[in-house]
Amino acid sequence: MNTAFETRLQTDLDALKAAGTYKHLRHITTPMAPEVHMEEAGDVIVLSSNNYLGLSDQAEVIEAGKRGLDTYGAGTASVRFICGTFDIHRTLEERIAAFLGTPASLTYVSCWSANTGLFATICGEGSAIISDELNHASIIDGVRLASKAKRAVYKHGDMASLEEKLKDAQGCAPILVVTDGVFSMEGSLAKLPEIVALCKKYGAVSVVDDSHGTGVMGKTGRGTIEHFGLTGEIDIITGTLGKALGGAAGGFVAGSHALIDTLIQKSRPQLFSNALPATVACSSLAALDYLDAHPELMDRLRSNIAYFRAGLARLGFKPLEGPSAIVPIIVGDTAFAIQMSDLLLKRGIFVTGFGFPVVPEGTARIRTQLSAKLTEPEMDKALAAFQAVGRELGILS
Ligand SMILES: Cc1ncc(COP(=O)(O)O)c(C=O)c1O
């Protein structure tokens, strides 16, 4: 063992602990649901999961995964283009494309993998990528991999800043403009109508990662693009199967046939990494079917969001505004956010505190996330805990 290296790592870890910013993993022993059992804290109410529709423990979704295991076995032990493609991959990809209103789609093991497999494949020498400054880390890293492209960042949600970068990029081809649909730490939406208009004006390709919008936004849960009435207007959509669709993993890119074919030929995670597990493909298909058959889930999610937001406001909290299922309360300091989430956990509420570098310095927050399956008594219990902890920490009178 290289002791100097180990000492160096341990010193960094000790510094995190001293600063109160060290992250402790929590171990859950039951399926993800509004209430779970946690080794460290017993039975707790979950306000910290992306399980927005409660599909993680939906019987039909679980059964489909089990059938997938029986039908396809544990996996192909291969990448897609060698012998890693099952018929169920094609079925799911056609289903995702139909769901989003794009000609085609391609699955990856995660949206992280999709985002890091997209940009470098389609943006070489002479191209440009313009990215919102608050985009998700997987977009940031994916764009970094496109090292031959001219890369620029526009101020968050600032259309004048985007237009300035688009002007600077004229002469490049292609020019990509990439944004989250729902910003995962803010809960706010990208200004997609303006972004689409600017892309048209400057001949740019629009790319939207709607990981937190799928199953949450839009009348039928097709996401932020449906919410704005822009179905068919976005050139490239990326997303995850591992949030509202209840999955353990899985991501995708959706777009034109030529785009998807290019990714099959050249995208490095497609060429050098295993396929989406067939069990996940099967359960994701069932999740999409379940969502289409149960539009009332969307209504329940929306009324839960309104109920919880109203409860927080009554107590005196001022969460960031936004229509999504993400309701963040800014508290400022990272150690304070972690302390607040620890105190909430002691009262049986599981919610995560986020600080730097996940969010900008000084804007640490408690991020609550609502689920359609939460009941009013569960939300009331959570609100009572927020009130008690808010008073204990002096942020509520
Ligand atoms: C906007 C966004 N994109 C991508 C991802 C990564 O998704 P996955 O877990 O499928 O890799 C996340 C997850 O946090 C996300 O919020």
The ligand as an SDF file (V2000), in Angstrom:
LIG
                    3D

 16 16  0  0  0  0  0  0  0  0999 V2000
  -30.6400   16.4100  -15.1860 C   0  0  0  0  0  0  0  0  0  0  0  0
  -30.0290   15.0740  -14.9220 C   0  0  0  0  0  0  0  0  0  0  0  0
  -29.4270   14.4180  -15.9320 N   0  0  0  0  0  0  0  0  0  0  0  0
  -28.8760   13.2150  -15.7460 C   0  0  0  0  0  0  0  0  0  0  0  0
  -28.8910   12.5910  -14.5130 C   0  0  0  0  0  0  0  0  0  0  0  0
  -28.2560   11.2510  -14.3570 C   0  0  0  0  0  0  0  0  0  0  0  0
  -29.2410   10.2660  -14.5010 O   0  0  0  0  0  0  0  0  0  0  0  0
  -28.8670    8.7420  -14.2550 P   0  0  0  0  0  0  0  0  0  0  0  0
  -29.0610    8.4700  -12.8020 O   0  0  0  0  0  0  0  0  0  0  0  0
  -29.7950    7.9910  -15.1530 O   0  0  0  0  0  0  0  0  0  0  0  0
  -27.4430    8.5880  -14.6630 O   0  0  0  0  0  0  0  0  0  0  0  0
  -29.5050   13.2180  -13.4430 C   0  0  0  0  0  0  0  0  0  0  0  0
  -29.5120   12.5530  -12.1190 C   0  0  0  0  0  0  0  0  0  0  0  0
  -29.3910   13.1270  -11.0820 O   0  0  0  0  0  0  0  0  0  0  0  0
  -30.0860   14.4910  -13.6490 C   0  0  0  0  0  0  0  0  0  0  0  0
  -30.6760   15.1420  -12.6430 O   0  0  0  0  0  0  0  0  0  0  0  0
  1  2  1  0
  2  3  1  0
  2 15  2  0
  3  4  2  0
  4  5  1  0
  5  6  1  0
  5 12  2  0
  6  7  1  0
  7  8  1  0
  8  9  2  0
  8 10  1  0
  8 11  1  0
 12 13  1  0
 12 15  1  0
 13 14  2  0
 15 16  1  0
M  END
$$$$
